[in-house]
Amino acid sequence: MRLTVLGCAGSFPGPESPCSAYLVEADGFRLLVDFGSGSLSSLQRYAGLHTPDAILLTHLHCDHILDAVTYVVVRRYAPEGPYPALPVYAPAGAPDRLSAAYHDDGTVEDVYQFYALEPGTFPIGPFTVTVDRVNHPVETYGVRLEHGGRSLCYSSDTAPCDELLRLAQNADVFLCEASFLDGVDNPPDLHLTGREAGETATKAAVGRLLLTHLVAAWGSEAHTLESATSAYTGPVEVVRAGASYDI
């Protein structure tokens, strides 16, 4: 598997990155996990406009879905004619949410073929995909992708929870959000701190921790990295848009 970070900014685009979007490739199949604000630009820069073979949206907050709305134009109005409907795996409300964002009385179901997520394991292309509900105010799924004996776990947005720990167990790579700073009074049941990401990585015995979804405007990358490494002794780094990792 190969992971390419298209966007990794938390909550809104940062000065150096769009919001969450991650391209995972295996056997020539390209799965786009989340499609947040601004990431359509990165898709063109680091992959290609028509690269995705399928999309998985972990939840319906704007910073994880909005460029799936913009992408409707790409596929519906291409000069060579409309593209076939693209499979989209997402919470059940995705068709209405994306359609409403695109046009008040329109639909996007000519562009996307929707499959409602629920906890469990299923195939997408060559990947074995396991999803489970995690600890966030809206219906949100953490994701585990497996292929060829290797595994990638993506936390999506979540506070600490047992479901995330199970998804991450023994993963080769753990792509984990770390939105909040340690040592301050953070809202409960919303996001992880760097230390909490590190603690989860240690408990799950993952091979590598990649920190994402930091909020540049009011965060501290150095603080987050230090907090994570205080709780996890394996390799840790903060991801960047355009970075790629072989798994």
C-alpha positions as CSV (number, residue, x, y, z in Angstrom):
1,M,0.0,0.0,0.0
2,R,1.0,3.6,-0.5
3,L,-0.4,6.6,1.4
4,T,-0.2,10.1,0.0
5,V,-1.3,13.0,2.1
6,L,-3.3,15.5,0.0
7,G,-4.5,17.5,3.0
8,C,-4.0,17.4,6.7
9,A,-5.1,20.7,8.3
10,G,-7.6,20.4,11.1
11,S,-11.0,22.1,11.0
12,F,-10.2,24.6,8.3
13,P,-7.4,24.9,5.6
14,G,-4.1,26.1,7.0
15,P,-1.4,28.3,5.4
16,E,0.4,25.2,4.1
17,S,-2.3,22.5,3.7
18,P,-5.9,21.9,2.8
19,C,-8.1,19.9,5.1
20,S,-8.2,16.2,5.4
21,A,-7.8,14.0,2.3
22,Y,-5.7,10.9,2.0
23,L,-5.1,8.8,-1.1
24,V,-4.3,5.1,-0.5
25,E,-3.2,2.9,-3.4
26,A,-2.7,-0.8,-3.9
27,D,-2.7,-3.0,-7.1
28,G,-3.4,0.1,-9.2
29,F,-6.6,1.0,-7.3
30,R,-6.8,4.4,-5.7
31,L,-9.1,5.0,-2.7
32,L,-9.6,8.6,-1.5
33,V,-10.3,8.8,2.2
34,D,-12.0,12.1,3.0
35,F,-12.1,15.0,0.7
36,G,-11.9,18.1,2.8
37,S,-11.8,21.8,1.9
38,G,-9.1,22.7,-0.6
39,S,-7.9,19.2,-1.2
40,L,-9.1,19.1,-4.9
41,S,-6.1,21.3,-5.6
42,S,-3.8,18.8,-4.0
43,L,-5.4,15.9,-5.8
44,Q,-4.4,17.6,-9.1
45,R,-1.0,18.5,-7.8
46,Y,0.0,15.2,-6.3
47,A,-2.1,12.6,-8.2
48,G,-4.4,13.6,-11.0
49,L,-7.9,15.1,-11.4
50,H,-9.5,11.7,-12.2
51,T,-7.3,9.6,-9.9
52,P,-9.9,8.2,-7.4
53,D,-11.5,4.9,-8.1
54,A,-13.7,5.2,-4.9
55,I,-14.1,7.6,-2.0
56,L,-14.6,6.9,1.7
57,L,-16.0,9.8,3.8
58,T,-15.5,9.2,7.5
59,H,-18.0,11.8,8.6
60,L,-20.0,14.8,7.3
61,H,-18.2,17.7,8.8
62,C,-17.2,20.3,6.2
63,D,-13.4,19.9,6.7
64,H,-13.8,16.2,5.6
65,I,-16.3,16.5,2.7
66,L,-16.6,19.8,1.0
67,D,-14.4,19.2,-2.0
68,A,-16.6,16.2,-2.8
69,V,-19.2,18.9,-3.6
70,T,-16.8,20.8,-5.9
71,Y,-15.8,17.5,-7.5
72,V,-19.3,17.2,-8.9
73,V,-18.4,19.7,-11.6
74,V,-15.3,17.8,-12.6
75,R,-17.2,14.6,-13.2
76,R,-20.6,15.9,-14.5
77,Y,-19.3,18.6,-16.9
78,A,-16.1,17.2,-18.2
79,P,-15.6,18.2,-21.9
80,E,-15.4,14.5,-22.9
81,G,-18.8,13.9,-21.3
82,P,-20.1,12.9,-17.9
83,Y,-18.0,10.3,-16.0
84,P,-19.6,7.1,-14.6
85,A,-21.0,7.3,-11.0
86,L,-18.1,7.0,-8.5
87,P,-18.6,4.7,-5.5
88,V,-18.8,6.7,-2.3
89,Y,-18.8,5.0,1.1
90,A,-20.1,7.4,3.8
91,P,-22.6,7.9,6.6
92,A,-26.2,7.5,5.6
93,G,-26.8,11.3,5.4
94,A,-24.2,11.9,2.7
95,P,-26.4,12.1,-0.4
96,D,-28.6,14.8,1.2
97,R,-25.7,16.7,2.7
98,L,-23.7,16.8,-0.5
99,S,-26.7,17.5,-2.7
100,A,-27.8,20.4,-0.4
101,A,-24.3,21.9,-0.5
102,Y,-24.2,21.7,-4.3
103,H,-27.7,23.0,-5.0
104,D,-30.9,23.7,-3.1
105,D,-33.1,21.4,-5.1
106,G,-30.6,19.2,-7.0
107,T,-29.0,15.8,-6.5
108,V,-25.5,14.5,-6.9
109,E,-26.5,10.8,-7.3
110,D,-25.8,10.9,-11.0
111,V,-22.1,11.6,-10.0
112,Y,-21.8,9.4,-6.9
113,Q,-23.1,5.9,-6.1
114,F,-23.6,5.9,-2.3
115,Y,-23.0,3.1,0.1
116,A,-24.0,3.8,3.7
117,L,-21.3,2.9,6.3
118,E,-22.0,0.9,9.4
119,P,-19.6,-0.9,11.7
120,G,-18.1,-4.0,10.1
121,T,-15.7,-5.3,7.5
122,F,-16.1,-5.2,3.7
123,P,-14.1,-4.9,0.5
124,I,-13.3,-1.8,-1.5
125,G,-11.3,-2.7,-4.5
126,P,-8.3,-4.7,-3.3
127,F,-8.6,-3.4,0.3
128,T,-10.2,-5.2,3.2
129,V,-11.8,-2.3,5.0
130,T,-13.0,-2.3,8.7
131,V,-14.9,0.7,10.1
132,D,-16.3,1.4,13.5
133,R,-18.0,4.4,15.2
134,V,-15.6,6.6,17.1
135,N,-16.0,9.3,19.7
136,H,-17.1,12.5,17.9
137,P,-20.3,14.5,18.1
138,V,-21.6,13.3,14.7
139,E,-21.7,9.8,13.2
140,T,-18.0,9.3,12.5
141,Y,-16.0,6.2,11.5
142,G,-12.4,5.3,12.2
143,V,-11.0,3.2,9.4
144,R,-8.6,0.2,9.1
145,L,-7.3,-0.7,5.6
146,E,-5.5,-4.0,5.0
147,H,-3.8,-5.4,1.9
148,G,-1.1,-7.9,1.3
149,G,-0.5,-8.5,5.0
150,R,0.0,-4.8,5.8
151,S,-2.4,-2.5,7.6
152,L,-3.1,1.3,7.9
153,C,-5.4,2.7,10.6
154,Y,-6.9,6.2,10.3
155,S,-8.5,7.7,13.3
156,S,-10.7,10.3,11.6
157,D,-11.8,12.8,14.2
158,T,-12.3,11.3,17.7
159,A,-11.6,11.6,21.3
160,P,-10.2,8.5,23.1
161,C,-12.3,5.4,22.8
162,D,-12.1,1.6,22.8
163,E,-13.3,1.4,19.2
164,L,-10.2,3.3,18.0
165,L,-7.9,1.2,20.0
166,R,-9.4,-2.0,18.4
167,L,-9.1,-0.6,14.9
168,A,-5.5,0.4,15.5
169,Q,-4.3,-2.9,17.1
170,N,-0.9,-3.9,15.6
171,A,-1.4,-1.6,12.6
172,D,1.8,-1.0,10.6
173,V,0.9,2.7,10.3
174,F,-1.4,4.7,12.5
175,L,-2.6,8.0,10.9
176,C,-4.0,9.7,14.0
177,E,-5.5,13.1,14.6
178,A,-4.0,15.3,17.3
179,S,-6.1,18.5,17.2
180,F,-5.9,19.6,20.8
181,L,-3.0,20.7,22.9
182,D,-2.1,18.9,26.1
183,G,-2.3,20.9,29.4
184,V,-5.3,23.0,28.5
185,D,-9.0,22.6,29.2
186,N,-10.2,21.0,26.0
187,P,-13.9,20.2,25.3
188,P,-14.7,16.5,26.0
189,D,-15.6,13.8,23.4
190,L,-14.3,15.8,20.4
191,H,-10.6,15.4,19.6
192,L,-7.3,13.9,20.7
193,T,-4.2,15.6,22.0
194,G,-0.7,14.6,21.0
195,R,-0.3,12.6,24.3
196,E,-3.6,10.8,23.8
197,A,-2.6,9.9,20.2
198,G,0.7,8.6,21.6
199,E,-1.0,6.6,24.3
200,T,-3.4,5.0,21.8
201,A,-0.4,4.1,19.6
202,T,1.4,2.5,22.5
203,K,-1.6,0.5,23.7
204,A,-2.3,-0.7,20.2
205,A,1.3,-1.6,19.6
206,V,1.4,0.1,16.2
207,G,4.5,0.2,14.1
208,R,4.5,3.9,13.2
209,L,2.5,7.0,14.3
210,L,1.7,9.8,11.8
211,L,0.1,12.8,13.4
212,T,-2.5,14.8,11.4
213,H,-5.4,17.2,11.8
214,L,-3.4,19.8,13.7
215,V,-4.9,23.3,13.7
216,A,-2.0,25.6,12.8
217,A,-3.8,28.9,13.8
218,W,-3.9,28.0,17.5
219,G,-1.8,24.9,17.9
220,S,1.8,24.2,18.4
221,E,3.3,21.4,16.2
222,A,6.4,21.3,18.5
223,H,4.2,20.9,21.6
224,T,2.1,18.2,19.9
225,L,5.1,16.2,18.7
226,E,6.7,16.4,22.1
227,S,3.5,15.2,23.8
228,A,3.1,12.3,21.4
229,T,6.7,11.1,21.8
230,S,6.4,11.3,25.6
231,A,3.7,8.6,25.3
232,Y,5.0,6.5,22.4
233,T,8.6,5.4,21.8
234,G,8.2,4.3,18.2
235,P,8.7,6.5,15.1
236,V,6.5,9.6,15.1
237,E,6.1,12.5,12.7
238,V,3.7,15.2,11.8
239,V,2.5,14.7,8.2
240,R,2.6,17.3,5.4
241,A,0.5,17.8,2.3
242,G,2.3,16.0,-0.5
243,A,4.1,13.5,1.7
244,S,3.9,9.8,0.7
245,Y,4.5,6.6,2.7
246,D,5.0,3.0,1.6
247,I,3.2,0.6,4.0
